[in-house]
Amino acid sequence: MNPLQRTLIEKTGNDNGFEHVVASDVSGVTLASARHANRAFVGLDSSAYHVLFETGSQSLLPELQRSFPAKVADAFRAATEADLAALLRRAASLSRALPSQAANDYQQAVAAELAELPVGIAGTEVERMVRQRVGQNKFRDAMMDYWGGACAVTGVAIPEVLRASHTKPWAECLTDAERLDVFNGFLLSANLDALFDRFLISFDDQGVLVIAPALAGIDLLSAINLFEGGLGGFLQNR
């Protein structure tokens, strides 16, 4: 790998969520970020980039393989610089969204906000409200990263109309990690969120839309422009 190739990899990392260069030599470039704990080693052979991820998350690699199945042994392969950018960008988004990182970001944000408040609020309603507000904001941020800023069902990508919907309600979650778990909900457009929140729609284990008996006789798919397959087809393109 020559200096120009290393520079191109470093720039691609910087532009796509891996802004720090940990090491760079003839064998490849190791990239990291201040926003998440994962690293990426990017090498280059005659036909493609190969990328190895160093991660403590059990979810990152399986999630990446949903969108980037071209994996040989432990390495993901990217045929072009654009493919490498897409892989690193998705890896960075997942790294910020997956549970442990989201929970860590939440704890840091709560500590920072509580430090600015008067002494003696520990255990009060004020602290509870701060924790809930910050937590819901961090959950939304994580869901936006995980779903690529688009509704999980329709693909609508207008942030103002998207809602981070919990499957298990916030108040019923036992831990902060559970409340902030991106697998405990969906990113939905406002109309779908309203239906989901009132148990009028749901999804089975394969992501297929399930409509409540109360809506029997209503052509819901046409009324709100839903895809027949629910989450299933859209998930394939994440």
N, C-alpha and C positions, 0 to 999 in steps of 0.2 A: 504494500500500500504506500503510495507516494504522498508527499506533503499536501498536494492539491486535493487528493481524495479524502485525506483526513480532515482538511478544512471544510470540505463540503458536508461531511458527516457531522462535524461539530456545529455547523450552521443549521443543518436540518434538525439536530437535537435541540438547539437553542430556540428555534422557531416552533417547536412542537412538544414543549413540556419537559424537556431535559436540558436545562440551561447551563448546567455546570459540567465541565470536562474534568474528570478525575484522573484519567491517564490517556495518553495518545502516543502511539508508536507504530512501527511497521506492521505489527500484528493486528491493530485495530484501535478503536476509541471506546473508552468507558465513560458513560454519561450518567448524570444524577440530577437531582432537583432539590430546591429548598422547600418545595410544596408537598413532597411525598417522600417516602423512605426507599423506594425501589430504584434500582440501577439497571442500565442496559449496556451490554458490550456489543459493539457493532464491528463486524469484520467484513471483508470483501474478498471474493474469489473471482474467477474469470467470468462467471455468469450472473452473480447476484450478491446482494448484501445478505449476511446472516447475523441474526440478532439473538443474543442470550440475555434473559432477564434474571437479575438477582433480586429475589423477593422473599419476604417472610409470609406473604399472603397465600393461602391455599386456593383462593378464588381467582387470582389474576390470570394465570396461564389458561385454565379451562375457559374463562370468559373471553380471552383473546382468541382462542382457537375457534370460537363461534363465528368470528368475522374474518379470521386469517388462518385458514386450515392448512396452508402450505408450511408445514413444520417437519423438519427432518431431525430425528433424535431430539435433542433439547433445544434446537435452534429454529427460530422462525426465519423464513426466507422472503426477501423482497427483491423483485426483479429490477425495479427502477428506483430512482430517487423519490419519485412521487409515492410509490408503494411504501418506501421506508418512512416517509413523512406521515402517511396515514397510519402505519403500524405504531410509530412512536406517539402520535397524537392520541390514538385510542388507548394505548398503554398508560399514558399520563392521566387521561380522564378517569380510567378505571382505578388507577392508583390513588387518586384523590377521593373517589367515590366509595370504594369498598370499605366495609365496616370499621376496621381498626383505625384507618387514617381519618375517617369522618368523626369518629368518637374522640380521637386525640385533638383534632381541630376544634371540636366543640368545647372540650375541657379548657383549652387555652383561651378561647374566646370568652367563656364564662368567667374565668379567673380575671381576665383583663377588665371586663365590665364591672365585676364586683369590687375590684380594687379601687375603682373610681367613686364608689358609693360611700356614704358615711359609715363609720364603725358601728357595729351592733345590729346589722341587718340579718346575720346568719340565722337561718331557720324561719325567717319571716315570710309573709306573703310577697314582699318585694323580691326576695331572692328567688322564690318559686316562679314568679312571673318573668324574671330575667332569664332563668334557666329554660323555661318553656319557649320564650320568644327566640332566644339564640338557637336552641335546639331545632325549632321548626325551620328557621332560616338555613341552618347547616344541612338539615335533611333535604330541603329543596335544592340547595347547591349541589349536594351529592347526587340527587336524582337527575338534575340537569346534566351533570357530567356523565352519569351512567347511561342515560337514554339519548345522549348527544343533543340535548336541547330540543327534543321533539316528542310529541304525544306518542305514547307506547303503542297505541292502536292505529291512529289515523296518520301519524307523521307530521301533523301540524306543528310548525316551528316558530310560533309567535309567543315569546316568553310571557307577555301580559295575559294570555288566556290559558296558561298551563298551571296545573295544580299538582302538588306532591301529595298523593293520596296514600294514607297508611292502610294496610290490610288489617293489622291488629292496632286498635286505636292507641294514640299516644298515652292516654291516662292508664291504659291496661298493661302497658309494657313494664317489665320488672326492672330493667336496667337501661342506662343511657345507650349502651351498645345496641340493644334491641330496638330502641326508639329510632336510632340513626341508621339501621341496617337497610341498605337499598333493596334487599330482597324481601323487605316487609312493606311492599307497596308498589305503586306504579306512578309514572308521570302521565297525567291525563289532561285533555282539554276540559274546560269548565263544565260543558254539558255532560260529558262522560263522568267526571268527578262527582257531579250532583247525583247521577244515577247510581254510581258505585257506592257513594256514601250512604244512600238510603236502601242499599241491598237490592236494588232493582236490576242490576247487572253484576256479573262476576266472571271469572275465568277458571277453566279447569286446569289440570296439571300440564296439559299440552298447550295452554294459552288460548283455547277455543272459547269464544264468547258464550256465556250462559245467561239467559234472560229469565227473570222471575215470572212465575205464573200470573202475577198481578198485571203483567203487560201482555197477556195472551190476546191475540186478535189485533194487536197494534203492529204495523209494519215498521218496527223500530229501526231496522237497518236503513231503510229509505228515508225515514223521518229525520234522522240525524247523520245520514251519510256514513254509516259504519261499513267496514269491510266484513264480508261474511266470515272470514276465518278468525276474527278477533286478533289476539296478539301473535298467533302462530306464524303467519306470513311475514309480519313486520320484524319479528325477532330474528328471522333468518338473515336480515340485512344489517343487523347491528354490528 
